[in-house]
Amino acid sequence: MRTDTIAAIATGMSSGGIGIVRISGDQAFDVIDRIFRDKDERPKRLSQAPARRAYYGYIFDEDEKVDEVLVLTMRGPHSYTAEDTVEISCHGGILVVKKILETVIRYGARTAEPGEFTKRAFLNGRIDLAQAEAVADVIQASNEYALKSSIGQLGGSVSRKIRGIREKILYEIAFIESALDDPEHISLEGYGERLSGILDPVIREVEALLKSADNGRVMREGIRTVILGKPNVGKSSLMNLLLGQERAIVTEIAGTTRDTLEEHMSLSGISLHVIDTAGIRDTEDVVEKIGVERALKAAEEGDLIIYVADGSRPLDDSDRKIIEFIRTRKAIVLINKMDLPMEADKKELERLSGKRVIPVSAKEEQGIEKLEQEIKTLFYSGNLTFNDQVYITNVRHKEALEHALSSLNLVKKSIEQGMPEDFYSIDLTDAYEELGKIIGEAVEDDVVNEIFSRFCMGK
C-alpha cells in the first residue's frame, strides 16, 4: 500500500454550513504549513504548534485568499488513520470546498481513493476489519436498529466475540502441537473426550451468531414486505397510509393496480421495503393476469406477507386461495374496513390461516400500531436489545462463520471416529483461520481492496 499523503472532501458535496477537507500522511503538516495563514494573514507553521487543537485563519493559494477556515491538527497515532492528520473546516459551498481540496493537492497531497482513510486505520492497527466494515454500515444505516447494531460493531462487539472464540480454539491447537512434540511430558490420553466437551459451547456460540444473521440481514436491508389480497380490499390505501403520502392510485374500480409498486419506508425504527401488488383473482384480462403472476412471485420472494381481507364482505374462494398460499409463510392477516359493518368472520380467518388477525381501517387510520408491534414480534421477538446481543449483519462474516462451524463439526466427527489428534489440529486451525478472516487476520489483499472500494470518498 502507498503511504504518501492523501486528501479528500470528508463532507457531502452539497451546499451547507460547513465543509471539511481531510489530509492524512507523513507530509500532512508540511502541506498545511504551505497554505495556512493566521487571522492577521501571516504564515503560521502548524507543524511547530501544539496538536489536537483548532486554529483560526485562512487558506491561501500563493497570494490568493481561498477561504476563512478552522484547522484541526492531530499527530499520529492519535488520529483516525493513526497518521498525522489535518482537517480543514471551511464554508460549505461546493465550489469553495473543491478549491481548498485542489489547493491541498497542488501543495503536496494526492486525492484519496474511496475508503482509503479507513483502510489506513485498519492497516495501521487502529481498528480491525470488522470495525472498518461497521464504519460503512453506520453511514449506510437506514433505520434505528441498523444504526445501533452498526455502532455496536464499530465499538468492537463482533470483534470481541470472535476473538474470544478464537482464543479458546488457539489454546487447544497449541496444546495438541505441544503434546505431539513432547509426548513424554504431555499426555493426550482421554484428550478427545475432553476436547469434545470444550467444543460443545464453542459450537453453540458460533451457531448463535449464525442464527442472528437473519435478524441482521433484516436490520441492514429492511423487511421485504408484500401486500397481498383480492382487488379493492384496500391494499393501496394501506400502502399510502404506511408511507404517509398518496403514492398508490386508489379508486373504486377493482383491478386498478396492475403491476407491483415498491417503496422504502421506516416504521417505528424498522426499515420496510413495501411492495403493493395487483389484486389476486381469476381474470381473463391479459394485463391483469400478468400483474397477478407478478404479485404471487413477489410474495414467494418476500420476507413478510401482509394479507389484506375485506371485512365488509364474507370470505370467498379467492380469499381461501390466498389463505392457503400464506399458511406456511411468515405473514400478518389484516381485516380492513373495520369502520363498516363486519361481514367476514375473524375467528374463521384465524382458524383457516393459523395467523393472528388484526382489524384495521386504512380509511380511518385505525389499527396500524398493532400492525407495527406484530412486525416487531415476528422479526425481533418483540424487542431488540444491544447490551449483550451481537447480530451478524455482514454476508462475508456469515460465510466465514459457516466455514468455521463446518470445521468444528469435523473435529467432533474425528473424535467420534477415534482419529489421531493431528486430525483435530488440522480442522481446528481451519476454524481459527476462518474466524480470523472476519477481523482481518489471514485475509487476502484483494478481499481487503474490494471491501474498501465500496466506501465513499473521504472516508
C-alpha positions as CSV (number, residue, x, y, z in Angstrom):
1,M,0.0,0.0,0.0
2,R,1.1,3.5,-0.8
3,T,1.9,5.6,2.4
4,D,2.1,9.0,0.8
5,T,-0.1,11.9,1.9
6,I,-3.7,11.8,0.9
7,A,-6.6,14.3,0.9
8,A,-10.3,14.2,0.2
9,I,-13.5,16.1,1.0
10,A,-15.0,14.4,4.1
11,T,-18.5,16.0,3.9
12,G,-21.3,15.7,1.3
13,M,-20.9,17.5,-2.0
14,S,-23.8,19.9,-1.4
15,S,-24.4,23.4,-0.1
16,G,-24.2,23.5,3.7
17,G,-22.9,25.3,6.7
18,I,-19.5,23.6,6.8
19,G,-17.3,21.6,4.5
20,I,-14.4,19.5,5.7
21,V,-11.2,18.6,3.7
22,R,-9.2,15.9,5.4
23,I,-5.4,15.3,4.9
24,S,-3.5,12.3,6.3
25,G,0.1,11.1,6.0
26,D,3.7,11.9,6.8
27,Q,3.5,15.2,4.9
28,A,0.2,16.4,6.2
29,F,1.7,19.2,8.3
30,D,4.1,20.2,5.5
31,V,1.1,20.7,3.2
32,I,-0.9,22.8,5.7
33,D,2.2,24.9,6.5
34,R,2.4,26.0,2.9
35,I,-1.2,27.1,2.6
36,F,-2.4,28.3,6.1
37,R,-2.1,31.9,7.4
38,D,-3.3,33.1,10.8
39,K,-6.1,35.7,11.5
40,D,-3.6,38.5,10.6
41,E,-2.9,36.7,7.3
42,R,0.7,35.9,8.3
43,P,2.2,32.4,7.6
44,K,1.8,30.1,10.6
45,R,3.7,26.8,10.9
46,L,1.2,24.5,12.4
47,S,3.9,21.7,12.3
48,Q,5.5,23.6,15.2
49,A,2.3,24.3,17.1
50,P,0.6,22.0,19.7
51,A,-1.5,19.3,18.1
52,R,-5.1,18.4,18.9
53,R,-6.2,22.0,18.7
54,A,-8.2,24.1,16.3
55,Y,-6.6,27.1,14.6
56,Y,-8.4,30.0,13.1
57,G,-7.2,31.6,9.9
58,Y,-7.2,31.5,6.1
59,I,-6.2,29.1,3.3
60,F,-4.1,30.8,0.6
61,D,-3.1,29.6,-2.8
62,E,0.1,31.7,-3.2
63,D,-1.3,35.3,-2.8
64,E,-5.0,34.3,-3.4
65,K,-7.2,34.0,-0.4
66,V,-9.4,30.9,-0.8
67,D,-11.5,30.9,2.3
68,E,-11.7,31.6,6.0
69,V,-11.2,28.3,8.0
70,L,-10.7,26.4,11.2
71,V,-7.9,23.9,11.1
72,L,-7.8,20.9,13.4
73,T,-4.4,19.1,13.8
74,M,-3.8,15.6,15.1
75,R,-0.5,13.8,15.5
76,G,-0.3,10.1,14.8
77,P,-1.0,7.6,16.2
78,H,-3.7,9.7,18.0
79,S,-5.9,10.2,14.9
80,Y,-8.5,8.2,12.9
81,T,-5.8,6.8,10.5
82,A,-3.1,6.6,13.2
83,E,-1.1,9.0,10.9
84,D,-0.5,12.8,11.1
85,T,-3.9,14.3,10.2
86,V,-5.2,17.7,9.4
87,E,-8.8,18.7,8.9
88,I,-9.8,22.0,7.3
89,S,-13.3,23.2,8.2
90,C,-14.4,25.8,5.7
91,H,-17.7,27.3,4.4
92,G,-19.9,24.6,2.9
93,G,-20.3,25.7,-0.6
94,I,-19.5,23.1,-3.3
95,L,-17.1,25.5,-5.2
96,V,-15.1,26.6,-2.1
97,V,-14.6,23.1,-0.8
98,K,-13.4,21.9,-4.2
99,K,-11.0,24.9,-4.4
100,I,-9.5,24.0,-1.0
101,L,-9.0,20.4,-2.0
102,E,-7.4,21.5,-5.3
103,T,-5.0,23.7,-3.3
104,V,-4.1,20.9,-0.8
105,I,-3.3,18.6,-3.8
106,R,-1.3,21.3,-5.5
107,Y,0.9,21.7,-2.5
108,G,1.8,18.1,-1.9
109,A,-1.1,15.7,-1.3
110,R,-2.9,13.4,-3.7
111,T,-6.5,12.5,-4.0
112,A,-7.5,9.7,-1.7
113,E,-9.1,6.5,-3.1
114,P,-12.6,5.5,-1.8
115,G,-12.3,4.3,1.8
116,E,-8.6,4.9,1.9
117,F,-8.6,6.8,5.2
118,T,-10.4,3.8,6.9
119,K,-8.2,1.4,5.1
120,R,-5.1,3.1,6.6
121,A,-6.8,2.9,10.0
122,F,-7.1,-0.8,9.5
123,L,-3.6,-1.4,8.1
124,N,-2.1,0.7,10.9
125,G,-3.8,-1.4,13.5
126,R,-6.2,1.2,14.9
127,I,-9.3,-0.9,14.0
128,D,-9.8,-4.4,12.7
129,L,-11.6,-5.3,9.5
130,A,-15.0,-6.0,11.2
131,Q,-14.8,-2.5,12.8
132,A,-13.8,-1.0,9.4
133,E,-16.8,-2.5,7.7
134,A,-19.0,-1.2,10.5
135,V,-17.9,2.4,9.6
136,A,-19.6,1.9,6.2
137,D,-22.6,0.3,7.8
138,V,-23.1,3.3,10.1
139,I,-23.0,5.7,7.1
140,Q,-25.5,3.5,5.2
141,A,-27.8,2.6,8.1
142,S,-31.4,3.1,7.0
143,N,-33.2,2.6,10.3
144,E,-32.7,2.8,14.1
145,Y,-31.9,-0.9,14.6
146,A,-29.3,-1.0,11.8
147,L,-27.6,2.1,13.3
148,K,-27.5,0.7,16.8
149,S,-26.1,-2.6,15.6
150,S,-23.5,-0.9,13.4
151,I,-22.4,1.4,16.2
152,G,-22.0,-1.7,18.5
153,Q,-19.9,-3.4,15.8
154,L,-17.8,-0.2,15.4
155,G,-17.2,-0.4,19.1
156,G,-15.9,-3.9,18.7
157,S,-18.9,-6.1,19.8
158,V,-18.5,-8.6,16.9
159,S,-14.7,-8.5,17.2
160,R,-14.6,-9.2,20.9
161,K,-16.9,-12.2,20.4
162,I,-14.8,-13.6,17.5
163,R,-11.6,-13.1,19.4
164,G,-13.0,-14.9,22.5
165,I,-13.9,-17.9,20.4
166,R,-10.5,-17.9,18.6
167,E,-8.6,-17.8,21.9
168,K,-10.3,-21.0,23.0
169,I,-9.6,-22.7,19.7
170,L,-6.0,-21.5,19.7
171,Y,-5.3,-22.9,23.2
172,E,-6.4,-26.3,22.1
173,I,-4.3,-26.1,18.9
174,A,-1.2,-25.2,21.0
175,F,-1.9,-28.0,23.4
176,I,-2.1,-30.6,20.7
177,E,1.0,-29.4,19.0
178,S,2.9,-29.3,22.3
179,A,1.8,-32.8,23.2
180,L,2.8,-34.2,19.8
181,D,6.2,-32.5,20.1
182,D,6.8,-33.6,23.6
183,P,4.8,-36.9,24.3
184,E,7.0,-37.8,27.3
185,H,5.8,-34.8,29.3
186,I,2.4,-34.0,27.9
187,S,-0.2,-36.8,27.7
188,L,-3.0,-36.9,25.2
189,E,-4.8,-39.8,26.9
190,G,-8.5,-39.1,27.1
191,Y,-8.0,-35.8,25.4
192,G,-10.6,-36.4,22.7
193,E,-13.4,-36.7,25.2
194,R,-12.2,-33.6,27.0
195,L,-11.9,-31.6,23.7
196,S,-15.4,-32.7,22.7
197,G,-16.7,-31.1,25.9
198,I,-14.7,-27.9,25.3
199,L,-16.0,-27.7,21.7
200,D,-19.7,-28.0,22.6
201,P,-20.1,-24.5,24.0
202,V,-17.8,-23.1,21.3
203,I,-20.1,-24.6,18.6
204,R,-23.1,-23.2,20.3
205,E,-21.6,-19.7,20.3
206,V,-20.9,-20.0,16.5
207,E,-24.4,-21.3,15.9
208,A,-25.9,-18.5,17.9
209,L,-24.0,-15.9,15.8
210,L,-25.2,-17.6,12.6
211,K,-28.8,-17.7,13.9
212,S,-28.6,-13.9,14.4
213,A,-27.7,-13.4,10.7
214,D,-31.4,-13.5,9.7
215,N,-32.2,-10.6,12.0
216,G,-29.0,-8.9,11.0
217,R,-29.9,-9.0,7.3
218,V,-33.4,-7.6,8.0
219,M,-31.8,-4.8,10.1
220,R,-29.5,-3.9,7.3
221,E,-31.6,-4.3,4.2
222,G,-35.1,-3.9,5.6
223,I,-38.0,-6.3,5.6
224,R,-39.2,-7.1,2.1
225,T,-42.9,-6.7,2.7
226,V,-45.5,-7.7,0.2
227,I,-49.1,-6.5,0.5
228,L,-51.4,-9.2,-0.9
229,G,-55.2,-9.5,-1.3
230,K,-58.1,-9.5,-3.7
231,P,-58.9,-6.4,-5.8
232,N,-60.4,-3.4,-4.0
233,V,-59.8,-4.6,-0.4
234,G,-57.7,-1.6,0.5
235,K,-54.1,-2.7,-0.3
236,S,-53.1,0.6,-2.0
237,S,-54.9,2.6,0.7
238,L,-52.8,0.7,3.3
239,M,-49.6,1.4,1.5
240,N,-50.4,5.1,1.2
241,L,-51.2,5.1,5.0
242,L,-47.9,3.4,5.8
243,L,-45.9,5.8,3.6
244,G,-47.8,8.8,4.8
245,Q,-48.4,10.0,1.2
246,E,-50.6,9.3,-1.8
247,R,-48.2,7.1,-3.6
248,A,-50.5,4.3,-5.0
249,I,-53.6,5.1,-7.0
250,V,-56.8,4.4,-5.1
251,T,-60.2,4.1,-6.9
252,E,-63.5,2.2,-6.5
253,I,-62.7,0.3,-9.7
254,A,-61.4,-3.3,-9.0
255,G,-58.2,-4.1,-10.6
256,T,-56.7,-0.5,-10.6
257,T,-53.3,-1.8,-9.6
258,R,-51.9,-3.8,-12.5
259,D,-48.2,-4.1,-11.5
260,T,-46.1,-4.1,-8.4
261,L,-45.3,-0.7,-6.8
262,E,-42.3,-0.6,-4.5
263,E,-41.3,1.9,-1.8
264,H,-38.9,2.1,1.1
265,M,-40.1,3.3,4.5
266,S,-39.4,3.3,8.2
267,L,-42.0,2.0,10.6
268,S,-41.2,2.7,14.3
269,G,-37.5,2.3,13.5
270,I,-37.9,-0.8,11.3
271,S,-36.9,-0.4,7.7
272,L,-39.5,-1.9,5.3
273,H,-39.3,-2.4,1.5
274,V,-43.0,-2.4,0.8
275,I,-44.5,-3.9,-2.4
276,D,-48.1,-3.2,-3.4
277,T,-49.4,-5.8,-5.7
278,A,-52.2,-6.4,-8.2
279,G,-55.4,-7.9,-6.7
280,I,-55.4,-11.7,-6.7
281,R,-58.4,-13.1,-8.6
282,D,-59.2,-15.2,-11.7
283,T,-59.3,-12.9,-14.7
284,E,-59.3,-13.1,-18.5
285,D,-57.7,-9.6,-18.8
286,V,-54.2,-10.3,-20.2
287,V,-52.5,-7.4,-18.5
288,E,-54.2,-8.0,-15.1
289,K,-53.3,-11.7,-15.3
290,I,-49.6,-10.7,-15.7
291,G,-50.0,-8.5,-12.6
292,V,-51.4,-11.4,-10.6
293,E,-48.5,-13.6,-11.6
294,R,-46.0,-10.9,-10.5
295,A,-47.9,-10.4,-7.2
296,L,-47.5,-14.1,-6.4
297,K,-43.8,-14.1,-7.4
298,A,-43.1,-11.1,-5.2
299,A,-44.9,-12.9,-2.3
300,E,-42.8,-16.0,-2.8
301,E,-39.6,-14.0,-2.6
302,G,-40.7,-11.7,0.3
303,D,-39.7,-11.8,4.0
304,L,-43.2,-10.9,5.1
305,I,-46.7,-11.0,3.6
306,I,-49.4,-8.6,4.8
307,Y,-52.6,-10.3,3.6
308,V,-55.5,-7.7,3.5
309,A,-59.1,-9.1,3.6
310,D,-62.2,-7.0,3.1
311,G,-64.1,-7.1,6.4
312,S,-67.2,-5.8,4.8
313,R,-67.7,-8.9,2.6
314,P,-67.7,-12.6,3.5
315,L,-64.7,-14.7,2.6
316,D,-64.8,-16.3,-0.8
317,D,-62.8,-18.7,-2.9
318,S,-60.2,-16.1,-3.8
319,D,-59.6,-15.4,-0.1
320,R,-59.3,-19.1,0.6
321,K,-56.7,-19.5,-2.2
322,I,-54.6,-16.7,-0.7
323,I,-55.0,-18.1,2.8
324,E,-53.8,-21.5,1.6
325,F,-50.8,-19.7,0.0
326,I,-49.7,-17.9,3.2
327,R,-50.3,-20.7,5.7
328,T,-46.7,-21.9,5.6
329,R,-45.2,-18.4,5.2
330,K,-44.4,-15.5,7.6
331,A,-47.5,-13.4,7.3
332,I,-49.8,-11.0,9.1
333,V,-53.5,-11.0,8.3
334,L,-55.5,-7.8,8.4
335,I,-59.2,-7.4,8.2
336,N,-59.6,-4.0,6.6
337,K,-62.7,-1.6,6.6
338,M,-63.5,-2.1,10.3
339,D,-65.3,1.2,10.0
340,L,-68.0,-0.6,8.1
341,P,-70.4,-3.3,9.3
342,M,-68.3,-6.6,9.5
343,E,-69.3,-9.5,7.3
344,A,-66.0,-11.5,7.4
345,D,-65.7,-13.9,10.3
346,K,-62.5,-13.1,12.2
347,K,-62.4,-16.4,14.0
348,E,-62.8,-18.3,10.8
349,L,-60.0,-16.3,9.2
350,E,-57.7,-17.1,12.2
351,R,-58.6,-20.8,12.0
352,L,-58.0,-21.1,8.3
353,S,-54.8,-19.1,8.2
354,G,-53.3,-20.1,11.5
355,K,-52.2,-16.5,11.9
356,R,-53.1,-13.7,14.2
357,V,-55.8,-11.4,12.6
358,I,-55.7,-7.7,13.2
359,P,-58.7,-5.5,12.5
360,V,-57.7,-2.2,10.8
361,S,-59.3,0.7,8.9
362,A,-57.0,2.2,6.3
363,K,-59.6,4.9,5.7
364,E,-59.8,5.9,9.4
365,E,-56.1,5.1,10.1
366,Q,-57.0,2.6,12.9
367,G,-55.1,-0.5,14.0
368,I,-51.7,0.5,12.5
369,E,-50.0,0.5,15.9
370,K,-50.9,-3.2,16.3
371,L,-49.5,-4.0,12.9
372,E,-46.2,-2.3,13.8
373,Q,-46.0,-4.3,17.0
374,E,-46.8,-7.6,15.2
375,I,-44.0,-6.9,12.7
376,K,-41.5,-6.4,15.6
377,T,-42.7,-9.6,17.2
378,L,-42.3,-11.6,14.1
379,F,-38.8,-10.4,13.3
380,Y,-37.3,-9.3,16.5
381,S,-39.1,-11.4,19.1
382,G,-40.9,-8.3,20.2
383,N,-38.0,-6.2,21.4
384,L,-34.4,-5.8,20.3
385,T,-31.6,-5.1,22.8
386,F,-28.0,-4.2,22.1
387,N,-26.4,-4.6,25.5
388,D,-25.0,-8.1,25.1
389,Q,-26.6,-9.5,21.9
390,V,-24.4,-9.5,18.8
391,Y,-26.0,-9.5,15.4
392,I,-24.3,-10.6,12.2
393,T,-25.2,-8.2,9.5
394,N,-22.4,-8.9,7.0
395,V,-22.6,-11.6,4.4
396,R,-18.8,-12.1,4.5
397,H,-19.0,-12.7,8.2
398,K,-21.8,-15.2,7.8
399,E,-19.8,-17.2,5.2
400,A,-16.7,-17.3,7.4
401,L,-18.8,-18.5,10.4
402,E,-20.4,-21.2,8.3
403,H,-17.0,-22.5,7.2
404,A,-15.7,-22.3,10.8
405,L,-18.7,-24.2,12.1
406,S,-18.2,-26.9,9.4
407,S,-14.5,-27.3,10.5
408,L,-15.5,-27.5,14.2
409,N,-18.1,-30.2,13.4
410,L,-15.4,-32.1,11.5
411,V,-13.3,-32.1,14.7
412,K,-16.3,-33.6,16.6
413,K,-16.6,-36.2,13.9
414,S,-12.9,-37.1,14.1
415,I,-13.2,-37.5,17.9
416,E,-16.2,-39.8,17.5
417,Q,-14.3,-41.9,14.9
418,G,-11.2,-42.2,17.1
419,M,-8.9,-40.4,14.6
420,P,-5.4,-39.3,15.7
421,E,-5.0,-36.0,17.4
422,D,-3.2,-34.3,14.5
423,F,-6.5,-34.5,12.6
424,Y,-8.1,-32.4,15.3
425,S,-5.4,-29.8,14.9
426,I,-5.9,-29.5,11.1
427,D,-9.6,-28.7,11.4
428,L,-9.2,-26.5,14.5
429,T,-6.7,-24.5,12.6
430,D,-9.1,-24.1,9.6
431,A,-11.8,-22.9,12.0
432,Y,-9.3,-20.5,13.7
433,E,-8.3,-19.0,10.3
434,E,-11.9,-18.7,9.0
435,L,-12.9,-16.7,12.1
436,G,-9.7,-14.6,11.6
437,K,-11.0,-13.5,8.2
438,I,-13.8,-11.6,10.0
439,I,-11.4,-9.4,11.9
440,G,-8.9,-9.2,9.1
441,E,-6.3,-11.7,10.0
442,A,-5.2,-14.1,7.2
443,V,-7.4,-12.2,4.7
444,E,-6.2,-11.8,1.2
445,D,-5.3,-8.3,-0.2
446,D,-7.9,-8.4,-3.0
447,V,-10.6,-9.0,-0.4
448,V,-9.4,-6.0,1.6
449,N,-9.3,-3.9,-1.5
450,E,-12.8,-4.9,-2.5
451,I,-14.2,-4.1,0.9
452,F,-12.8,-0.6,1.0
453,S,-13.6,0.1,-2.7
454,R,-17.3,0.2,-1.6
455,F,-16.7,3.1,0.8
456,C,-17.5,6.7,0.0
457,M,-14.7,9.2,-0.9
458,G,-13.3,10.9,2.1
459,K,-13.9,8.0,4.5
